[in-house]
């Protein structure tokens, strides 16, 4: 029995591997992260750069918040707002139900 993992490159067939390779046209144009075919064009490098920027900027404040939470748990001063947790669980369940019913 073969299980195909879409996230693994080892499960791609030769035809799929060829489809994933950049075209010679894109390589000749020096397009890193872009592929042009007729009028279709995809560019991910700008998006990837922006995401990296956002994640790096947020990591300092996130690390500080995690340190505060860790200290509160260690001191026994961290208290969970049960009402907020239950509201979030119900909202998430309703949101998931709405997205699967459409």
N, C-alpha and C positions, 0 to 999 in steps of 0.2 A: 504494500500500500504506500503510495507516494503522497506526502502532504506538502502542498505548495505554500510557502511563506512569501507573501508579496513584498516583504521588507528585505528579503535575502536575495543578493545578487547571484548566489549559487544555484538558484532554482530557475533562472532564465534560460530559455531555449536559444539556440544560435540565432534564429530570426529575430527574437526579441532583443538580444544583445546588439545586433546590427542596428536595430531601430533606435536603440538608446545612444549609440555613438554619434558624436557631432558630424554633420555632413562636411564634405570637402569644401563646399561653398562657404560654410560658416568659418572653417579653419583658414581659408584663403583671405577672408575679410578681417581676420584677427578678432573675431567676435567671441569674447569670453563670456559664457553664460547666455549667449543669444543664438538663436537659430532662425534663419529666414528661409521661407519656402513660398515663393510666389508673393502673395500679399500678406500672408500670415507671419507674425513675429512674436516671439516670447522673450522677455527680458526679466531675469530674476536677480541679477547682481545688485541692482539698486535696492530692491526689497530686502535682500539678505543683509546688505550693509546697514539698512535702517533698523532691522530687527536686532542685529548684533549691537548696534548703538543703544537701543532702548534697553536691552537686557543688561548690558554693562552698566548703564546709568542707574538702573534699578537695583543692582546687586548690592551696592553699599547700604542703601536704606533697608533692603530686605535682610541683610546680615545683621544689621543693628536691631531690627525688630525681632529676629530669631533669638539673638542674645538676650534681649529683654524677656521674651517668653520663657527661655530656658532658665533664667534667674528666678522668675516668678514661680515656675513649677518647682524648682529646687527649694525655694523658701516656703512653699506651701501657700503662697498668696495668689496663685492663679485660680480664678473661678470661671466656670463655664456658664454662660447665659443660656439656660435651657430653652427659653422661649425663642431666642434668636436662632438657635440650632434647629429647633423643630420647624420654625418658619422657613428656614433655608431648605430643609429636607422636603417639606411639602411643596415649596415653589419649584425645586429641582424636579420632583416627581411629576408635577403638573406640566412643566415645560417639556420634559421628556415624552410625556403622553401626547402632548399637542404635536410634537415634531414627528412622532411615529404614526399618528392618525391622518396626517395630511398626505 
